[in-house]
C-alpha cells in the first residue's frame, strides 16, 4: 500500500484516546502519524503500519478560512 504524506488512515486498532483515524505527517521507511482526536504523534515501522491499515483516504485539502 502506498502511504503518502497528508493522507488520512483508518487503522484496525484504536488509539487509547478512542480515535481510529490518523493523518500521515511523514512517509518513508518509518512513517509518522498524528491522531486526529488527541493530536498525539506516533512513529511506526512501515511493515507493521501496512498491516494495520483498514482504509486509506485521500490527502486533506487545505481550505482557506
ABEGO torsion letter per residue (X at the ends): XBBBBGBBBBBABBBAAGBABBBBABBEABBBBBBAAAGBBBBBBAAAAAAABABBBBBBBBBBX
